[in-house]
Amino acid sequence: MHSFDVVIVGAGAAGLFCAGVAGQLGLNVLLVDHGEKVAEKIRISGGGRCNFTNRDLDPRAPHRHYLGENPNFCRSALSRYTPSDFVALVRRHGIPFHEKHKGQLFGDRSAEDFIRMLLDECGAGGVTHWQPCTVQEVHGVEAPGGARYELATERGPVQGRHLVIATGGLSIPKIGATDFGYRIARQFGLRIVPPRPALVPLTFASADWAPYAQLAGLSLPVAIATGEKKSRMEFHEDLLFTHRGLSGPAVLQISSYWREGEPIRIDLAPGVDVAAQLRRAKASSRKLVANELAAWLPSRLADAWAAQDPAWQRPVGEASDKALATLAERLARWSLVPDGTEGYRKAEVTAGGVDTRGLSSQTMESSQPGLHFIGEAVDVTGWLGGYNFQWAWASAWACAQGIAAAAAGR
């Protein structure tokens, strides 16, 4: 029987980092993952360059960039392990990086740099790494040496005083996502906030989307919103038309807040008083309405929009004031009701997860002694732009520190 201080299941961002930190704090660590490759989500993130954190994160106000039933839960971990802390680690490993925009930090070369860094950190901590290796069963035990958990794995039984679940959520099943973490949580009596795809493209009924399907590939900056009053969220980002609906950073961001049956509202020309511009054009221009719109919109979108109403398919000087006012209003407040999302196969993250009310914000330990949950498995979901990776690093660090402190106090 193999015995360890800590068994970590899941060799993604959170699991790798937790293993490295725990090992370097003097703990005997086993890291297990069922996948053929390590850290696949890191490998594909940021267009292959890894958007590894965000400088704009304010740990004093986590609700600004994180959602969940209790967004303030993540304040403790995020304030104790900050973006600057992870940047310092990246610098120590000599990995070049740059800030893209809105505080987003990317590697200059490849996401492989960050995977190698995390594996090197595990090596420095003497971490035992079994991969691929499936965990078949987990049981609570009371064994000699203080072991609380026994795992049946492909490489034989393993015992550990602490068990850390870092298996993520359901997003991108083709790279190995499963519901393992949720099953373990339920097995030990923890509540799960219902999971759903987040940071995901939105889709529309084919008949409703027919006028826009031809615009697939077209992108433009917009203001996008959903919700009402206190629940209202708005983002200013780029929108991307697809064959089935909408994507791009604007839609990925708003998708985390959108609820089934609710509309999204889009201003296609933010910062432009389209009504005033059209009134001015009517007095002096002989151009078609679509050609006037092309001053603020991509020409393909301007053509598709004008084609929706015969009153807009004429020279702007011949269009009625009412028709132009209606056009301006609809461009500024395009309201659509999605029929769904592209689902977990295209979702960058999973919202929901292990209820934070059953976890310690200091150590990520659950109400079941010695059982910890970190990263995406927890009901903490960040905005697009490096926030989810920072939660992975911070929750992993807090967990490793908590386990080390518990070991020192034994």
C-alpha positions in Angstrom: 0.0 0.0 0.0 1.4 3.4 -1.1 1.0 6.1 1.5 1.2 9.9 1.1 0.6 13.1 3.0 -1.4 14.4 0.1 -3.1 12.8 -2.9 -4.1 15.3 -5.6 -6.4 14.1 -8.3 -6.2 16.2 -11.5 -3.0 17.4 -13.2 -4.4 20.6 -14.6 -3.5 24.1 -13.6 -4.7 23.9 -10.0 -3.5 20.4 -9.4 0.0 20.9 -10.8 0.5 24.1 -8.9 -0.9 22.7 -5.6 1.4 19.6 -6.0 4.5 21.7 -6.5 3.8 24.1 -3.7 2.9 21.3 -1.2 5.9 19.3 -2.2 8.2 22.2 -1.7 6.7 22.7 1.8 8.0 19.3 2.7 4.9 17.2 2.1 5.0 13.8 0.5 2.7 14.3 -2.6 1.1 12.0 -5.2 -0.4 13.6 -8.3 -2.8 11.4 -10.3 -4.6 12.1 -13.6 -6.4 9.8 -16.0 -5.4 11.7 -19.1 -2.7 10.9 -21.6 -1.3 14.5 -21.5 -0.8 16.9 -18.6 -2.5 20.3 -18.4 -4.4 20.2 -21.7 -6.5 23.3 -20.8 -3.3 25.3 -20.3 -2.0 24.0 -23.6 -5.0 25.3 -25.6 -5.6 28.5 -23.7 -5.0 31.9 -25.1 -4.6 30.7 -28.6 -1.8 28.4 -27.5 0.1 31.1 -25.6 -1.7 30.9 -22.2 -3.5 33.9 -20.8 -2.1 33.1 -17.4 -3.4 35.9 -15.2 -4.8 39.4 -15.2 -3.2 42.5 -13.6 -6.6 44.2 -13.2 -7.8 41.7 -10.6 -8.8 43.4 -7.3 -8.9 40.8 -4.6 -10.7 43.3 -2.3 -13.7 43.2 -4.7 -13.9 39.7 -6.2 -17.5 40.2 -7.3 -16.2 42.5 -10.0 -14.6 39.6 -11.9 -16.0 36.4 -10.4 -19.4 34.9 -10.1 -21.0 32.1 -8.0 -23.5 31.9 -5.2 -20.9 33.6 -3.0 -18.3 35.5 -5.1 -16.7 36.9 -1.9 -15.6 33.4 -1.0 -12.5 33.7 -3.2 -11.3 37.0 -1.5 -9.1 35.2 1.0 -7.2 33.0 -1.5 -6.9 35.8 -4.1 -5.5 38.3 -1.6 -2.9 35.9 -0.3 -1.7 34.7 -3.7 -1.9 37.6 -6.2 -1.2 38.0 -9.9 2.1 39.6 -8.9 3.0 36.5 -7.0 2.5 34.3 -10.0 4.2 36.8 -12.3 7.3 36.6 -10.0 7.3 32.8 -10.5 7.0 33.2 -14.2 10.0 35.6 -14.2 12.0 33.2 -12.0 11.6 30.6 -14.7 12.7 33.1 -17.4 9.4 32.9 -19.4 8.9 36.0 -21.5 5.4 37.5 -21.5 3.4 40.6 -22.5 0.2 42.4 -21.6 -2.3 42.2 -24.4 -5.1 44.5 -23.2 -7.3 45.0 -20.1 -4.6 43.5 -17.9 -4.4 40.2 -19.7 -1.0 38.6 -19.5 0.1 36.1 -22.2 3.3 34.2 -22.8 5.4 35.4 -25.7 6.1 31.9 -27.0 4.0 28.9 -26.1 1.7 27.6 -23.3 4.3 24.8 -23.2 6.5 27.2 -21.2 4.0 27.3 -18.4 3.4 23.5 -18.4 7.2 22.9 -18.2 7.4 25.5 -15.3 4.7 23.7 -13.3 6.3 20.3 -13.9 9.7 21.7 -12.8 8.0 23.1 -9.7 6.6 19.6 -9.0 10.1 18.1 -9.6 11.6 20.5 -7.1 9.0 19.3 -4.6 9.7 15.6 -5.2 6.2 15.0 -6.3 5.2 11.5 -7.4 3.3 11.8 -10.6 1.1 8.9 -12.0 -0.3 9.6 -15.4 -2.2 8.2 -17.1 -3.7 6.5 -14.1 -7.5 6.2 -13.4 -8.9 6.5 -9.9 -11.6 3.9 -9.7 -12.9 4.4 -6.2 -12.4 6.6 -3.1 -13.2 5.6 0.4 -12.9 7.3 3.8 -10.8 5.3 6.2 -9.1 5.4 9.6 -5.7 3.9 8.9 -2.3 3.8 10.8 -0.3 7.0 10.3 -3.5 9.1 10.2 -4.6 8.3 6.7 -8.2 9.4 6.1 -8.6 8.3 2.4 -8.0 5.2 0.4 -8.0 5.3 -3.4 -8.3 2.3 -5.7 -6.2 3.2 -8.8 -4.9 1.5 -11.9 -1.5 1.3 -10.2 -2.8 -0.2 -7.0 -4.3 1.1 -3.7 -3.1 4.4 -2.2 -3.7 6.1 1.1 -3.5 9.7 2.0 -4.1 12.0 5.0 -5.4 14.7 2.7 -7.2 14.3 -0.6 -7.3 17.3 -3.0 -9.8 17.2 -5.9 -8.5 19.3 -8.8 -10.4 17.7 -11.7 -12.1 20.8 -13.0 -15.6 20.9 -14.5 -17.4 19.6 -17.5 -16.1 21.9 -20.2 -14.2 20.6 -23.2 -14.8 16.8 -22.7 -12.6 16.0 -25.7 -9.6 16.9 -23.5 -10.7 14.7 -20.7 -13.3 16.6 -18.6 -15.5 14.4 -16.4 -17.8 14.8 -13.5 -15.4 13.0 -11.1 -15.1 16.0 -8.8 -18.8 16.3 -8.4 -19.3 12.6 -7.8 -16.7 12.7 -5.0 -18.3 15.8 -3.4 -21.7 14.1 -3.4 -20.2 10.9 -2.0 -19.1 12.8 1.0 -22.3 14.8 1.5 -21.3 18.1 -0.1 -23.8 20.2 -2.1 -23.2 20.9 -5.8 -24.4 24.2 -7.4 -25.9 22.9 -10.7 -23.1 23.1 -13.3 -23.7 24.9 -16.6 -21.5 26.0 -19.5 -19.8 29.4 -19.1 -17.7 31.6 -21.4 -19.5 29.9 -24.2 -20.9 31.0 -27.6 -24.7 31.5 -27.8 -27.0 30.0 -30.4 -30.3 31.0 -31.9 -33.2 29.2 -33.6 -32.2 28.6 -37.3 -35.2 30.5 -38.6 -34.5 33.5 -36.4 -30.8 33.5 -37.4 -31.3 33.1 -41.1 -30.7 36.8 -41.9 -27.4 36.8 -40.1 -25.9 33.3 -40.9 -24.2 34.8 -44.0 -22.2 37.1 -41.7 -20.2 34.2 -40.1 -16.7 35.3 -39.4 -17.6 39.0 -39.2 -16.3 40.8 -36.0 -16.9 44.3 -34.5 -16.7 46.0 -31.1 -20.0 46.3 -29.3 -21.6 46.9 -25.9 -23.6 43.9 -24.8 -25.8 43.5 -21.7 -28.2 41.1 -20.0 -30.3 41.2 -16.9 -32.3 44.0 -15.3 -31.5 46.6 -12.6 -29.2 45.1 -9.9 -28.6 41.9 -11.9 -27.7 43.8 -15.1 -24.2 43.1 -16.6 -22.6 44.9 -19.5 -19.4 44.4 -21.4 -17.6 46.4 -24.1 -15.8 43.8 -26.2 -15.6 42.4 -29.7 -18.6 40.4 -31.1 -18.2 37.5 -33.6 -20.9 36.2 -35.9 -21.0 32.5 -36.4 -23.2 30.2 -38.5 -25.3 29.3 -35.5 -25.2 32.4 -33.5 -22.8 34.8 -31.7 -19.4 34.4 -30.1 -16.3 36.5 -29.5 -15.2 38.0 -26.2 -18.4 40.0 -25.8 -20.6 37.0 -26.0 -18.3 34.7 -24.0 -18.4 37.2 -21.1 -22.1 37.8 -21.2 -22.8 34.0 -21.5 -21.7 33.5 -17.9 -24.5 35.8 -16.7 -27.2 35.0 -19.3 -30.1 32.8 -18.2 -32.3 30.7 -20.4 -35.3 32.6 -21.8 -33.7 36.0 -21.1 -32.8 38.5 -23.8 -29.4 39.9 -24.5 -29.2 43.5 -25.7 -26.5 44.7 -28.1 -25.4 48.2 -29.1 -23.8 47.6 -32.5 -22.3 51.1 -32.7 -21.3 52.1 -29.1 -20.3 55.7 -28.7 -22.0 56.7 -31.9 -25.3 58.8 -32.0 -26.6 57.0 -35.0 -29.9 58.9 -35.0 -28.1 62.2 -35.2 -25.7 61.0 -37.9 -28.5 59.7 -40.1 -30.4 63.0 -39.7 -27.3 64.9 -40.8 -26.8 62.5 -43.7 -30.4 62.9 -44.8 -29.9 66.6 -45.3 -26.8 66.3 -47.5 -26.1 62.7 -48.8 -27.3 60.8 -51.8 -25.9 57.5 -50.5 -28.1 54.5 -49.8 -28.9 54.0 -46.1 -26.7 50.9 -46.1 -23.7 52.9 -47.4 -24.2 55.5 -44.6 -24.3 52.7 -42.0 -21.0 51.4 -43.3 -19.3 54.4 -41.8 -19.9 52.8 -38.3 -20.5 49.1 -39.1 -18.8 46.5 -41.3 -20.3 46.9 -44.8 -21.6 43.3 -44.8 -23.5 43.9 -41.6 -24.8 47.3 -42.8 -26.1 45.6 -46.0 -27.8 42.8 -44.0 -29.3 45.2 -41.6 -30.7 47.5 -44.2 -32.2 44.5 -46.1 -34.5 43.8 -43.2 -36.9 46.6 -44.0 -37.9 48.1 -47.4 -37.9 51.5 -45.8 -34.2 51.2 -45.3 -33.4 50.1 -48.8 -33.3 53.5 -50.5 -31.1 56.6 -50.5 -30.9 58.1 -47.0 -32.3 61.4 -48.3 -35.5 59.7 -49.4 -36.0 57.7 -46.1 -38.6 58.9 -43.7 -37.6 60.4 -40.4 -39.6 57.6 -38.6 -37.8 54.9 -40.6 -34.3 56.4 -39.8 -35.2 56.8 -36.1 -36.4 53.2 -35.9 -33.2 52.0 -37.6 -31.0 53.9 -35.1 -33.0 52.6 -32.2 -32.7 49.0 -33.3 -29.0 49.3 -33.9 -28.5 50.7 -30.4 -30.8 48.2 -28.7 -30.7 45.0 -30.7 -32.6 42.6 -28.5 -32.3 38.8 -29.0 -33.3 35.7 -27.0 -30.8 32.9 -27.5 -32.2 29.4 -27.7 -29.2 28.0 -26.0 -25.4 27.7 -26.0 -22.8 25.7 -27.8 -22.6 23.6 -24.6 -19.6 22.1 -22.8 -17.8 21.2 -26.0 -17.1 24.8 -26.6 -17.4 26.3 -23.1 -14.1 27.6 -21.8 -15.2 26.9 -18.2 -18.0 25.4 -16.1 -20.0 27.6 -13.8 -21.4 26.1 -10.6 -19.6 23.3 -8.8 -18.9 22.4 -5.2 -20.8 24.8 -3.0 -18.5 27.2 -1.2 -20.6 27.1 1.9 -19.1 23.6 2.5 -15.5 24.8 2.1 -13.0 26.8 4.1 -12.0 30.0 2.2 -8.6 29.7 4.0 -7.6 26.2 3.2 -10.2 24.9 0.6 -10.9 22.0 3.0 -14.5 20.8 3.0 -16.7 20.0 6.0 -15.4 16.4 5.4 -12.0 16.5 7.2 -9.0 16.2 4.9 -11.0 16.6 1.7 -10.2 19.7 -0.3 -11.5 21.1 -3.6 -9.7 23.7 -5.7 -9.9 25.4 -9.1 -12.7 25.0 -11.5 -14.4 22.2 -9.5 -15.5 24.9 -7.0 -18.4 27.3 -7.5 -16.1 30.2 -8.5 -16.1 31.3 -12.1 -14.0 34.2 -13.4 -14.3 36.5 -16.4 -12.5 35.9 -19.6 -9.0 37.2 -19.6 -6.8 35.2 -17.1 -9.1 35.4 -14.1 -9.9 31.6 -14.0 -6.2 30.7 -14.1 -5.5 33.1 -11.2 -8.2 31.4 -9.2 -6.6 28.1 -10.0 -3.2 29.4 -8.7 -4.6 31.1 -5.7 -6.9 28.3 -4.5 -4.1 25.7 -5.1 -1.6 27.8 -3.0 -4.1 28.3 -0.2 -4.8 24.6 -0.1 -1.2 23.6 0.0 -0.4 26.1 2.7 -3.4 24.9 4.7 -2.3 21.3 4.5 1.3 22.1 5.4 0.1 24.1 8.4 -2.1 21.2 9.5 0.9 18.8 9.1 3.1 21.1 11.2 0.5 21.2 14.0 0.1 17.5 14.3 
